[in-house]
Structures are given as C-alpha cells and as structure tokens.
Amino acid sequence: MNIFPKNLIEASDLNKKNLYQIFTKAKYFEENYNPKEKFNDLKGYTVALAFFENSTRTLLSFELAAKRLSAETLNFIASASSLVKGESLADTIRTIDAMLVNMYIIRNQYAGVPYFVSTITNNIIINAGDGKHEHPTQALLDAYTILKHYGKIEGLKISIIGDIFHSRVARSNIVMLHELGAEIGLYGPGTLMPQHLNYWNAILHNNINEVINWSDVVILLRLQNERMQSGLLPSMNEYIKFYQVNLANFTKKDKIILLHPGPVNYGIEVEHCLTKQHNSMIDRQVTNGIFTRMAVMSLLTNIEDK
C-alpha cells in the first residue's frame, strides 16, 4: 500500500504516486463540488491558519478549502498576537495546541519555520510558503493546471522565467515537475540565478524567443521590486526589454500556456493583455488551487493511507 506522508513541508515529501493521488482527489472534488453542500472529509477537525507573512491567494484558498471540507478554522494573526510582546514561537504553538487544533497551515518569511513547528507539535503541518525555501501547494496547483490542459506532464518542456534565486515557487516546481517527468528550463538575469545549477538538472535559455520556441509551458515569477534597490538589476527597463513575456513574443507559438503564481506585476514580467488570451491559465490556477489544497488536506487526514 502506498504511504502518504504525515506532513507536507517540501515538494520532495511527495513521490509520483502521492502526486497522482492528489490529482485524482482534486478532480473528484472539482467534479462533485456543489456550492450548497460541503464534503465531510475534515468534519470535526480544527485547522489553524498561521500566516506570519501577508497573503491573499494562499490564505483565502486554504481557508475556503478547509471550510468546503467541513473543518473549523482558526485564523492566527501574528501582528495581533503575543509574539509582539516577546512570546516565543514555540510557546505560541503550544498555546494553539492546547486549543485542540488538528492541523497547521503555516506561512512565514523565514525558511524552515514549518519544519521547526513540526518538532514541537504532533499535529499535521502544511507549508504555505517559508522564506526562500519552498511552496509545495503552489507547485501542486501548477502541476494540476498543466495536467488538466495537456492530459499529461511527462515529457513536457516547462520553463520558469524570472527571479529563480529567491523563489520558493521555483524550487518546489522544479522538484515536483522533475518527479512527474517534465523537462525544466530556466531563464533570468544572471544575478537572479542560482550559482550551482547542475543540482537541478535544468537547461539554461539564452533569450526570451528561445524560451517560447522550446516550451510547452511558461511559468512566470514575480520580479520583486525591492531587489532593484540591492543592485541586482541595472534597471527595470532592461528587465522588461530582455525578460518580459508580451503579446509579440508569446503569440509566435500556438501550443503553449502561461502560468503565474501571483501577484502579477503587469507591465514588468508580463503584458496585461496576455491574461485575456485563451492560453493564459492565471485565473484557472486560482480555482485549481482550492481543489488541490482540499485534496492535500483530505489525504493528510486519511488514517487508512498512513
């Protein structure tokens, strides 16, 4: 019997069989969703949404996913907690544990926090993004979106463009998409690329037209404006000139789809008009994120699969 992990902290926690379990479960939830009814997979569970970092899509997606599975949700707001009074994170988690919480969804600006929490509590941990480390459920919804469009992932050529070095989304996607049999290409400014690339077994593109010609899927990453102040890029105009996906270069190829984890900096990494193209999956990613997160939460609480 295939064993499902206790926690989801990084993409490597899931093997290929686990991933297809999630996709199958997500498809079930999607096909059987009724806005007037709830699934009972998490009935009797309390889910703590412990977000120490700002979020719109991920927070709302997990909250909606938990509620659609009949869970109670507890929203933890770090800025309004005793952490600002000097309480340690460990004591905060122990306090929440004492409220009989069953699952933590953790987002934090520092890498390693979800793992640290897993050493304090025996409850289920899902990493909703930790620093520059990983964001496994984003990679899951990206993979599910690709799978729904192409009917497969194995053998596809998938390129990631932008700030690869600082991106937890890139790290999780590279690990997960390799596990599913995809080829990975990377493109970005040299100052925003990892120094050691052989570990990822990815090819490096030389220009945006090469990316489009080679790829079946392009995943764009947000260029974080704060990087500009640290001297990592000569100018925003240079980035737009060499790395932006726009109508002119993207429409040169018919069989290609565009993904972005959001939030999108329109006019920088992508032209706004591209979101209206039939092969832009950005809005569909948001919808798919609810069902994939429902699937993860359901499978992590399924005792029979442990």
N, C-alpha and C positions, 0 to 999 in steps of 0.2 A: 504493500500500500504506500502511495506517495505521501510523504510527510510535509505538512505545511508549517512554516516557521511560527514561533510564538510571537515575534515582533517583526516589524518592517522598519529597519533603520537605514539600510542602504540597498541599492539595487542587487548586489550580489547575494542578498539573503534569499532571493528567489531564483530557482532553477527554471529551465524551459517548461517543465511540466506544471510548476506552480503558476507561471505566467499564463499558460493557456487555461488553467483552472480559473484564473481571474477573468480572462477574456470571455470564457463561456458563461461565468456567473454574471458578468456585466451585461452580456447580451440578453440573458434571461430577465434581468431587472428592467432593461430597456424595453423589451418586447412585452412585458407584463405590467408595465407601470400604469397605474390608474390614479390620477390626482385626487380622487375621492377616497382612496383606500391606502393603507400602509402595509408594508411587509412586516413580519413579526420576528425577523432574524435577531434583532437586538432588544426584543421586549424584555424588560427587567434589568437592562444594562444602563449604567450612567457613564457618559462619555465626557471627559474634561477637555475642553478646547483651550490648551495652554499656549497662547500666542504671545511671545515676548517681542515680536517684530511685527510691524504693520503688514497687513494683507487684506485684500478684497476677495479675489477669486478663490484662493485656497481655503480661507476661513469660512466663507459662505458655502462653498462646495461641501466641505466636511460637515458643517452644521446641518445643511439640508439632507445630506446623505444619511447622517445619524438619525434624524427625525423621520425620514422615509422608512427607516428600518425599525421604528418604534422605540428608539432609545431616548432616555432623558439626557439633556445636555447641560453642562456646567461651563459657563464662559469665564475664563480666568483672564483678567486684565492686569498685566504686570505693573503698569504705571499707577494703578489704584490699589496695589497690594502692599503687604508688609515688607516686601523686598526693598521698597524705597526707604523703609525705616531701619534697614540693616539686617533683616532676616535672611538667612542663607537659603539657597535654592533647595538644599536637602531638607531643611525644616519645612519649607513651603510644600514640597511634595508629600512629606509625611502628614502634614495637616490635611491636604486634599485626600490622601489615602484614608484618613480617619473618617472622612465623609462618605466612605463606601463607594468610591469611584471604581469603575472596572477597566477603563481604557483612557489612555492619554494620547491626544493629538498634539504634537509639540513642534512649534516653530520658534527658532531662536537665531539671533545674529551671530552666535558663536558655534563653530564646528565642534561636534562631539557631545553637545548637551543631551540629545535623546539617548545616546548610549549611557551617559552618566546617570540619567534618570532611571534607566533600566537596571542599574546596580543598586538602586535604593528601593524600588517597588517591584512586586511580582506581577503587577497588572500589565496589560497589553500596552505596548508603545508603538505608535506610528509616527515616523519622522515626516513632518510637513515642511521641511527645509531647515537646514542648520548651517549657517555661515557659508563658507565656500566648499562645504563638504558634499552633500547630496540632497536631492529632492525626488525620492523614488516614485511617489504617486504622480508627479508631473510626467515622468518618463512613461509610466503605465498608461496614462491617458493619451500621451502622444502615440505610443505604440498601438493602442486600441483604435485610435483615429486612422492611423495608416492601414491597419489590418482591415478595417471596415471599408476603406476606399479601394484597396488593391486586392483584398481577399487573401493576402499573404504578406509576410515580411522577409522571409528567407530569400536571399538573392537580390533584394532591392538595394539601390545605391542611395544613401542618405547623407546629405551634407549639413553641417552645422556652421553657421556664419556668425562672427561677432567676437565678443569678449569671452573666449574659451577659458582663459586662465582663471578668471574669478567666478565662473559659472557652475553652480551646483546642478543646474538643469543639464548642462553639457555632460558632466561627469556621470550622472545617473543614466542619461540616454545612451552614452557610448557603451557602458557596461551592459545595459539591458538589450539594446539593439544588436550588439555583437552576440549575445546569448541566443537571440532569435534568428541569427544567421544573416544579418544585413552587413553590407559593406559601408564603412564610415569614411567620410571626407570632411576635412576641416579647412576653414578659410577665415582669416582675420589678420589684423595688424600684428607684426612680429612682437611688439611689446605686450600684446594681449594673448599670446600663445604660450603654452607650457614649454619649458626648455627641453624636457625629455618626452618625446612623442612616441618612441618605439613601443613603450609600455601599452599604449592604446591601440596599436596596430591599425592606425588610420593613415590615409593618404592626405597630402597637403596640396591644396589647389593654389594656382598662381594668380588667377584673376576671376572676376565675377562671371564672365562669359563661360569660362571653363567649368565653373560650378554648375551653371544652368545646363550646359550640354551633357555633363556627366550624370546628373542627379535625377532620381525619381521623386525625391522628397527634399525640400529645403526647410530646415528649422532655423529660424532667426532668433538671435538673442538680443535682449535689450542692452543698448550701449548706455552704461551708467554715466550720467553727466559729471558726477563727482570725480571720475577718472581723469577728466580733462584737466583738472586743477593739479594733478600729480605729475604732469609731464609725460603721460603715457601715449598721448597723441599730439601731433603738431597742431592740428586744428580740426574742428568739426566738419568744415567744408571738405577737407581731404578725405575724411572717413566717408562722407556722402558720395564723393566722386568715385572712390575705388571699391566700396563695400556695400553700398545701398542696393537693395533689390527694388527695381522700379518697373513700370509698365513696359518700357522699351526692351529691357533685357529679359524679363520674366516671360513675356509672351512670345519669345522666339521659339519656345518649345511647348507643344500641346500637352504631352503626357508628363505632368509634373504637378505636385501640390505644395502648398506653402503653409507652414505651421509657425506659431509664435506663442511662447508661454504667457506673455503679457506681464506687466502693462506695456503697451506698444508706444514707442516714440515715433509717431508719424512724421514723415519728412526727414528722418535720420536713417534708421535701418530699413525702412520700407516706405514707399509712397502710399498715401491714404487710399487712392483709387484702387489699389490691388485687393483690398478687402472686399470689394464688390465683385471680384472675379469668381467664377464658379469653382475654380480650383484653390481658393483660399479656404483653409479649414479652421481659421482662428475662432470663429463663433462656435463651430461644432466641437472644438476641443473643450470649450467651457461646459457644454452639455454632456459630452462624453466623460468629463471629469467626475460628475456626480455619480454616474453608474459604475465607473471603475472603482471609485472610493467606497461605494456601497459594497461592491464585491470584495474588496480587501477587508473591510470591517467584518463582513459576514463570515468570510473564510477564517479570519484570525480568531473568531469566537466559536468556530465549529469544532467541538471536542472530538468528534469522530475522526477528524483529519489530523489530529496531533500525533 
